[in-house]
Amino acid sequence: MSHSNVAEIIVETLAQAGAKRCYGVVGDTINQFTDAIRRSDLEWVHVRHEEVGGFAAGAEAYMTRELALCAGTCGPGSLHFVNGLFDAHRNGSPVVFIASQIPTSESGVAFPQDVDPVPIYEQYSVFCETIINPDQARRMTALAAQAALAKNGVAVLVVPGDLFTQTPSQDLPFRAHRVNPVIYPNELELAPVVEQLNKGGKISIFAGSGCEGAREEVMALAARLKAPIAWTSRAKDFIEPDNPFEVGMTGVFGLAGGFHAVGECDTLILLGCNFAWGQFYPEKATIIQVDIDPQQLGKRHPVDIGLMGSVRGTCAVLTPMLKEQTSTKWLDSCRKQYHKALESTAHESKDDNLIHPQELTLALDKLAPDNAFFTADGGSPMVWMLRHIRTRGQRRTHASLVHGTMANAYPQAIGIQKAFPDRR
Ligand SMILES: Cc1ncc(C[n+]2csc(CCOP(=O)(O)OP(=O)(O)O)c2C)c(N)n1
């Protein structure tokens, strides 16, 4: 017989998995859970609207790569998290969301506030299950945390309010396991890639968010191929700093350098890149795609060679197999276009008395510390941030880039500030 109740077991299992704080609004069906948090080392962060909690948890988890939590009351409380948590999930943030539910005795009889969160959250989550028996509490919580951390997304745990105070008949030591394997293609799979890249010509790299933690390896590949590196908005922080191959973004946020590097190359290497707008892919080039998730291969545009592997692991084995290219003509032309376009969009209109947003962004870029975090709302603010804030190593940027919602910047900043109180 366990001495802990379900609320205490959930809190303990999540803290063990690395969680530090939980965002939400207290009340009715969640009260026993928040009381267990009060008696633990976890911090409860009160918000006025749950959407803020979803954004804050998502941004905290995005920047720390550790678990962040949020918790909602039954019905409207848990519903309010939708935009924040869809954003967190689509940004690849490991978050566990405790969606409390009406008491089991009232289930199925249209009790006030009854809303089934499962069909809502299962479409954008890595785990979405209900604890229906106290004996499941530790196992289900461990599996939720494990799914969020391993699959980088939101895990939803639905808990009827009356279960929180119940005590399981047995409580086995289930816990979340963390994995971090190095995955790369075998030699047979790499052979056609080596053959294609050794032909030389106009080779470009298009780096996506899968390049997180792979900066050195991507740079070494570009150096060997003399390839310009274009990046997606979510790869900016990992690829932009101190990069002699930089050509910026393509697409509607991008500028000439990235647009030409991607659209007019002979060979395009997509590295952990899930760029969704087909019209910006090249018409004739040979396309090689590397992704840790094989389901992403050829998803956005037809590709010639699809490889499963982490960007870091794949570049590390591929680069030494390649001939060193010597001509920098293609790289130089793309870089020249990028820097020219960056300069001209930064100072678009100077002949009136208005403060143009690009100038304001440049001023922030100049004055902010080298390790500052920047968040920007959906709309043009995020375009100015992505173009004109130079990340310089420790700086980080965040916005609602896949979900594309609005009013995200302030709540995301709350979560980041909580996790990094000493940085701006
Ligand atoms: C929640 C939400 N509502 C509406 C939209 C559609 N939308 C995207 S950008 C935008 C305009 C944003 O306007 P503003 O904040 O003034 O920025 P700007 O016009 O400078 O882009 C709108 C309405 C959205 N993406 N998300």
The ligand as a Tripos MOL2 file, in Angstrom:
@<TRIPOS>MOLECULE
LIG
   26    27     1     0     0
SMALL
NO_CHARGES

@<TRIPOS>ATOM
      1 C1         -4.6630   34.2490  -33.1140 C.3       1 LIG1
      2 C2         -4.4710   34.7450  -34.5160 C.ar      1 LIG1
      3 N1         -5.3440   35.6340  -35.0370 N.ar      1 LIG1
      4 C3         -5.2050   36.0770  -36.3070 C.ar      1 LIG1
      5 C4         -4.1620   35.6190  -37.0810 C.ar      1 LIG1
      6 C5         -3.9900   36.0950  -38.5220 C.3       1 LIG1
      7 N2         -2.8940   37.0870  -38.5890 N.ar      1 LIG1
      8 C6         -1.6090   36.8000  -38.8220 C.ar      1 LIG1
      9 S1         -0.5840   38.1150  -38.8460 S.2       1 LIG1
     10 C7         -1.8860   39.1370  -38.5560 C.ar      1 LIG1
     11 C8         -1.6830   40.6030  -38.5120 C.3       1 LIG1
     12 C9         -0.8800   41.0300  -37.3670 C.3       1 LIG1
     13 O1         -1.0260   42.3860  -37.2720 O.3       1 LIG1
     14 P1         -0.0060   43.2470  -36.4500 P.3       1 LIG1
     15 O2          0.1650   42.6520  -35.0990 O.co2     1 LIG1
     16 O3         -0.4390   44.6530  -36.5490 O.co2     1 LIG1
     17 O4          1.3260   42.9830  -37.2350 O.3       1 LIG1
     18 P2          1.7070   43.4090  -38.7080 P.3       1 LIG1
     19 O5          0.5210   44.0070  -39.4010 O.co2     1 LIG1
     20 O6          2.8150   44.3640  -38.5080 O.co2     1 LIG1
     21 O7          2.1640   42.1390  -39.3500 O.co2     1 LIG1
     22 C10        -3.0780   38.4470  -38.4190 C.ar      1 LIG1
     23 C11        -4.4070   39.0650  -38.1520 C.3       1 LIG1
     24 C12        -3.2770   34.6970  -36.5120 C.ar      1 LIG1
     25 N3         -2.2400   34.2110  -37.1840 N.pl3     1 LIG1
     26 N4         -3.4480   34.2770  -35.2370 N.ar      1 LIG1
@<TRIPOS>BOND
     1     1     2 1
     2     2     3 ar
     3     2    26 ar
     4     3     4 ar
     5     4     5 ar
     6     5     6 1
     7     5    24 ar
     8     6     7 1
     9     7     8 ar
    10     7    22 ar
    11     8     9 ar
    12     9    10 ar
    13    10    11 1
    14    10    22 ar
    15    11    12 1
    16    12    13 1
    17    13    14 1
    18    14    15 2
    19    14    16 1
    20    14    17 1
    21    17    18 1
    22    18    19 2
    23    18    20 1
    24    18    21 1
    25    22    23 1
    26    24    25 1
    27    24    26 ar
@<TRIPOS>SUBSTRUCTURE
     1 LIG1         1 GROUP 0 **** ****
